[in-house]
């Protein structure tokens, strides 16, 4: 039994040994399983167990892990494959079934909309009940809630219709620079509390898209977070400049708010927000954690971000704030690099169109990927006619194929921890059911990803972004195969809602 990234502690060995002892006891009692995964290399990032074993699944949960033969109604041959917890994506904007199918083929079993969030949570969850390939859930979206309070527009339908999106962005621009008064802020926080009671997994806070968000409004939301134990998932305020340590100040603001209120804090896509200041920003995060703060962060393994061209991010002065220029922007629908003329035309005529920003230093991505505190999350945006950013299809296979196998920037167990256990732990207080995810242990949900460590790789590119990953032949959600022999199981819709309080 070997552990690649750290020694197997006495406690971890005892836990792993206990898990292996379960199967013979069950078999002695004549217990059968719905599915048996045979001969795979089982890797559990919580206990550190890493060894060849058989896994018995019953009623959607892992019922046994053992070295001996297990009897089941169905067997999956996992020889040569790693049997890992299903990957958990805390940052997935693409929430349609086709988007989820690409994520499932990338090994994802739970994809959550936590940065942007939604308003209202209940309709979002109800619309997906019985129709989801993988597990789903959302935070309470500050942006959508602000739209509702300012204009009365309810965006809970989650439409991807271009005309509706363009109208929504036009509405946003009408109020994005309008400061809320105390009464509006109080109303907002009251609604946030009710939305968390309805299942919202946190507060999605995006002040860069909302330049009018005041310090008072931010602090009120942080106090609400602390009172409800619902994490803040934030895309921090825009920088005054991308030069030097310019990106540090927005991070300092949210860490200060979290320190003052006790709110749990998650910083989204640290690569695109740190840009060239990754060292001081990670030092802030490590220091805050060392002093007892509940703070976490994430990165995607790409040197380009993506957002809507009509958003406030591209308002006047964007070049200095982002450290880029027109030629660094790729128009996702065509793949063309923009000029000042095409930028102006597309922003006027198609504000809901997606832009890809090639502005993140490779060094920043490498440092964040290797840092033990940084999770992996895709920030995958919806694919429109097969166009978009490849991170929505390839983030997790790219981590395993490029950063683990090819570049050896991090070990396999460490990578799995970043993609499974750490995201589950981020949500365990607000959603106790997450204690059963991100692990391969008896009693845990049978959300499992089986991949070939010698072959797993992303195939999505900026030219062909909706290309599925390779080397992931089996993915199970609640014990139901949703990917079998590398293909989507069309009739399998076992995805369940992840809700606050459950």
Residue pairs with C-beta under 8 A, 6 or more apart in sequence:
1 8
1 13
1 16
1 49
1 50
1 51
2 50
2 51
3 48
3 50
3 413
4 50
4 411
4 412
4 413
4 414
5 411
5 412
5 413
5 414
6 48
6 413
8 16
8 48
8 49
9 48
12 47
12 48
12 49
15 47
15 49
15 441
16 44
16 47
16 48
16 49
16 51
19 44
19 47
19 49
19 65
19 441
19 442
20 53
20 65
20 66
20 67
21 66
22 63
22 64
22 65
22 66
22 442
23 54
23 56
23 64
23 65
23 66
23 67
23 68
23 70
24 66
24 68
26 56
26 63
26 64
27 64
27 66
27 68
27 70
27 71
31 56
31 58
31 63
31 64
32 58
32 71
32 72
32 73
33 56
33 57
33 58
33 63
33 64
33 70
33 71
33 72
33 73
34 57
34 58
34 59
34 72
34 73
34 74
34 479
35 56
35 57
35 72
35 73
35 74
35 75
35 76
35 446
35 476
35 479
35 481
36 54
36 55
36 56
36 57
36 70
36 71
36 72
36 74
36 75
36 76
37 54
37 55
37 57
37 75
37 76
37 78
37 83
37 448
37 450
37 474
38 54
38 70
38 75
38 76
38 77
38 78
38 79
39 52
39 54
39 77
39 78
39 79
40 52
40 53
40 54
40 55
40 78
40 79
40 81
40 82
40 83
40 450
41 50
41 51
41 52
41 78
41 81
41 82
41 83
42 49
42 50
42 51
42 52
42 53
42 55
42 65
42 83
42 440
43 49
43 50
43 82
43 83
43 84
43 412
43 413
43 416
43 440
44 50
44 85
44 439
44 440
44 441
45 85
45 413
45 416
45 417
45 420
45 421
45 438
45 439
46 421
46 438
46 439
46 441
47 439
47 441
48 413
49 440
50 413
52 67
53 65
53 66
53 67
53 83
54 64
54 65
54 66
54 67
54 68
54 69
54 70
55 62
55 64
55 65
55 70
55 83
55 440
55 448
56 62
56 63
56 64
56 65
56 66
56 70
56 72
57 63
57 72
57 446
57 476
57 479
58 479
59 479
60 445
60 446
60 478
60 479
60 480
60 494
61 436
61 443
61 444
61 445
61 446
61 479
62 440
62 441
62 442
62 443
62 444
62 445
62 446
62 448
63 442
64 70
64 442
65 440
65 441
65 442
76 450
76 474
76 481
78 450
78 474
80 452
80 454
81 450
81 451
81 452
81 473
81 474
82 412
82 450
82 451
82 452
82 453
83 440
83 448
83 450
84 107
84 416
84 420
84 440
84 448
84 449
84 450
84 451
85 416
85 420
85 421
85 424
85 437
85 438
85 439
85 440
85 444
85 447
85 448
85 449
86 107
86 108
86 109
86 110
86 420
86 437
86 447
86 448
86 449
86 475
86 476
86 477
87 106
87 107
87 108
87 109
87 110
87 376
87 396
87 419
87 420
87 449
88 108
88 109
88 110
88 112
88 419
88 420
88 423
88 424
88 437
88 438
89 103
89 108
89 110
89 111
89 112
89 377
89 378
89 380
89 395
89 396
89 423
90 112
90 114
90 233
90 266
90 298
90 375
90 377
90 423
90 426
90 427
91 112
91 114
91 115
91 233
91 268
91 269
91 298
91 300
91 377
91 378
91 379
91 380
92 99
92 103
92 108
92 111
92 112
92 113
92 377
92 378
92 379
92 380
92 392
93 113
93 115
93 116
93 379
93 380
93 381
93 382
94 100
94 102
94 103
94 111
94 380
94 381
94 382
94 383
94 388
94 392
95 111
95 113
95 128
95 136
95 158
95 382
96 160
96 382
97 131
97 132
97 133
98 383
99 380
99 382
99 383
99 392
100 108
100 111
100 132
100 133
100 134
100 136
100 495
101 133
101 488
102 383
102 392
102 393
102 460
102 466
102 468
103 111
103 134
103 378
103 380
103 392
103 393
104 133
104 134
104 475
104 477
104 482
104 483
104 488
105 393
105 468
105 469
105 472
105 475
105 483
105 486
105 488
106 393
106 394
106 395
106 396
106 397
106 458
106 468
106 469
106 472
107 396
107 397
107 419
107 449
107 451
107 469
107 472
107 475
108 134
108 378
108 396
108 449
108 475
109 134
109 135
109 437
109 447
109 448
109 449
109 475
109 476
109 477
109 482
110 134
110 135
110 136
110 137
110 437
110 447
110 498
111 134
111 135
111 136
111 380
112 136
112 137
112 138
112 139
112 201
112 498
113 124
113 136
113 137
113 138
113 139
113 141
113 204
114 138
114 139
114 201
114 202
114 204
114 233
114 266
114 268
115 139
115 204
115 206
115 233
115 234
115 235
115 268
115 269
115 379
116 141
116 143
116 144
116 204
116 206
117 138
117 139
117 140
117 141
117 142
117 143
117 144
117 200
117 202
117 203
117 204
117 233
118 124
118 138
118 139
118 140
118 141
118 144
118 155
118 156
118 158
118 204
119 140
119 141
119 144
119 145
119 147
119 148
119 154
119 155
119 156
119 191
119 195
120 154
120 156
120 195
120 198
121 138
121 140
121 195
121 198
121 199
121 200
122 198
122 199
123 156
123 157
124 138
124 156
124 158
125 136
125 137
125 138
125 199
125 497
125 499
127 157
127 158
128 136
128 495
128 497
129 497
130 493
131 493
132 493
132 494
132 495
132 496
133 477
133 482
133 488
133 492
133 493
133 494
133 495
134 477
134 482
134 495
135 447
135 477
135 495
135 496
135 497
135 498
136 495
136 496
136 497
136 498
137 199
137 201
137 431
137 497
137 498
137 499
138 200
138 201
138 204
139 200
139 201
139 202
139 203
139 204
139 230
139 231
139 233
140 191
140 192
140 195
140 196
140 200
140 202
140 203
140 204
140 230
141 204
142 188
142 203
142 204
142 205
142 206
142 210
142 213
142 221
143 172
143 204
143 206
143 209
143 210
144 155
144 156
145 188
145 191
145 192
145 195
146 175
146 180
146 188
146 210
147 153
147 155
147 168
147 171
147 172
147 175
148 154
148 155
149 180
149 184
149 187
149 188
149 191
150 174
150 175
150 178
150 180
150 184
151 171
151 174
151 175
153 168
153 171
155 168
159 165
160 382
160 384
162 350
162 352
165 308
165 352
166 310
166 350
166 351
166 352
168 352
169 308
169 310
169 311
169 351
169 352
170 310
170 351
172 209
172 311
172 312
173 310
173 312
175 212
176 209
176 210
176 211
176 212
176 312
177 211
177 212
177 312
178 212
179 212
179 214
179 217
180 188
180 212
180 214
180 217
182 216
185 216
185 217
185 220
186 220
188 217
188 220
188 221
189 220
189 221
189 223
189 224
192 200
192 203
192 221
192 224
192 228
193 224
193 227
193 228
196 202
196 228
196 230
196 430
196 500
197 500
197 501
199 497
199 499
199 500
199 501
199 502
200 230
200 500
201 230
201 231
201 427
201 430
201 431
201 498
201 499
201 500
202 225
202 230
202 231
202 232
202 233
202 266
202 427
202 430
202 500
203 221
203 224
203 225
203 230
203 231
203 232
203 233
204 233
204 234
205 218
205 221
205 232
205 233
205 234
205 235
206 234
206 235
207 213
207 218
207 234
207 235
207 236
207 237
207 238
207 250
208 235
208 236
208 237
208 238
208 250
208 312
208 313
209 235
209 311
209 312
209 313
210 312
211 238
211 312
211 315
213 237
215 253
218 253
218 254
218 257
219 257
219 260
219 261
221 232
222 232
222 257
222 258
222 260
222 261
222 263
223 261
223 263
224 230
225 231
225 232
225 261
225 263
225 264
226 261
226 262
226 263
226 264
228 430
229 264
229 429
229 430
230 264
230 430
230 500
231 263
231 264
231 265
231 266
231 294
231 426
231 427
231 430
232 254
232 258
232 263
232 264
232 265
232 266
233 266
233 268
234 254
234 265
234 266
234 267
234 268
235 268
235 269
235 273
236 250
236 251
236 253
236 254
236 267
236 273
237 250
237 253
238 250
238 313
238 321
239 246
239 247
239 249
239 250
239 321
240 246
240 249
240 320
240 321
241 320
241 321
241 323
242 275
242 276
242 320
242 321
242 322
242 323
242 324
242 359
243 276
243 320
243 323
244 276
244 277
245 277
245 280
246 277
247 273
247 274
247 275
247 276
247 277
247 281
248 277
248 280
248 281
248 284
250 273
251 267
251 273
251 274
251 281
251 284
251 285
252 284
254 265
254 267
255 265
255 284
255 285
255 288
255 293
255 295
257 263
257 265
258 264
258 265
258 288
258 293
258 294
258 295
259 288
259 293
264 294
264 295
264 429
265 293
265 294
265 295
265 296
266 295
266 296
266 297
266 298
266 426
267 273
267 285
267 295
267 296
267 297
267 298
268 297
268 298
268 377
268 379
269 298
269 299
269 300
269 305
269 377
269 379
270 278
270 281
270 282
270 285
270 297
270 298
270 299
270 368
270 374
271 278
271 299
271 300
271 303
271 360
271 364
271 365
271 368
272 305
272 357
272 359
272 360
273 281
274 281
274 282
274 364
274 368
275 322
275 323
275 359
275 360
275 361
275 364
276 323
276 361
276 364
278 361
278 363
278 364
278 367
278 368
279 367
282 367
282 368
282 371
282 373
282 374
285 295
285 297
285 373
286 373
288 295
289 295
289 373
296 373
296 375
296 422
296 426
297 368
297 373
297 374
297 375
298 374
298 375
298 376
298 377
299 365
299 368
299 369
299 374
299 375
299 376
299 377
300 376
300 377
300 378
300 379
300 391
300 395
301 365
301 369
301 376
301 391
301 395
301 398
301 399
301 402
301 403
302 360
302 365
302 389
302 390
302 391
302 395
302 398
303 358
303 359
303 360
303 361
303 362
303 365
304 330
304 356
304 357
304 358
304 359
304 360
304 389
304 462
305 356
305 357
305 359
305 360
305 379
305 389
306 332
306 354
306 355
306 356
306 357
306 379
306 381
306 388
306 389
306 391
307 313
307 354
307 355
307 357
307 381
308 351
308 352
308 353
308 354
308 355
309 329
309 331
309 343
309 346
309 347
309 350
309 351
309 353
309 354
309 355
310 347
310 350
310 351
310 352
310 353
311 351
313 322
314 343
314 347
314 355
318 324
319 325
322 357
322 359
323 359
324 357
324 358
324 359
326 337
326 338
326 339
326 340
326 342
326 343
327 337
327 338
327 339
328 337
328 357
328 358
328 359
329 337
329 338
329 343
329 355
329 356
329 357
329 358
330 336
330 337
330 338
330 355
330 356
330 357
330 358
330 462
331 337
331 338
331 342
331 346
331 353
331 355
331 356
332 353
332 354
332 355
332 356
332 384
332 387
332 388
332 389
332 465
333 353
333 354
333 384
333 385
333 387
335 462
335 463
336 342
338 346
338 355
346 353
354 381
354 384
354 387
354 388
354 389
356 389
356 462
366 409
368 374
369 376
369 399
369 403
369 409
369 410
370 409
370 410
372 414
374 418
375 418
375 419
375 422
375 423
375 426
376 395
376 396
376 399
376 415
376 418
376 419
377 395
377 423
378 391
378 392
378 395
378 396
379 389
379 391
380 388
380 389
380 391
380 392
380 393
380 395
381 388
381 389
381 392
382 388
382 392
383 392
383 393
383 465
383 466
386 465
386 466
387 465
387 466
388 465
388 466
389 462
389 465
390 458
390 460
390 461
390 462
390 465
390 467
391 460
392 460
392 465
392 466
393 458
393 460
393 465
393 466
393 467
393 468
393 469
394 458
394 459
394 460
394 467
394 469
395 458
396 419
396 469
397 451
397 456
397 457
397 458
397 459
397 469
397 470
397 471
397 472
398 457
398 458
398 469
399 415
399 418
399 419
400 412
400 415
400 451
400 453
400 456
400 457
401 456
401 457
401 458
401 471
402 457
402 458
403 409
403 410
403 415
404 410
404 411
404 412
404 415
404 453
405 453
405 454
405 456
410 418
412 453
420 437
420 438
420 439
421 438
421 439
422 438
423 438
424 434
424 435
424 437
424 438
424 439
425 434
425 438
427 434
427 498
428 434
428 435
430 500
430 501
431 498
431 499
431 500
431 501
431 502
432 501
432 502
433 498
433 499
433 502
434 498
436 443
436 444
436 445
437 444
437 445
437 447
440 448
445 478
446 476
446 478
446 479
447 476
447 477
447 478
448 474
448 475
448 476
449 472
449 474
449 475
449 476
450 472
450 473
450 474
450 475
451 471
451 472
451 473
452 471
452 472
452 473
454 471
455 470
455 471
456 469
456 470
456 471
456 472
457 469
457 470
457 471
458 469
459 467
459 468
459 469
459 470
460 466
460 467
460 468
460 469
461 467
470 486
472 483
472 486
473 483
473 484
473 485
473 486
474 481
474 483
474 484
474 485
475 481
475 482
475 483
476 482
477 492
477 494
477 495
478 494
478 496
479 494
480 489
480 492
480 494
481 489
481 492
482 488
482 489
482 492
482 494
483 489
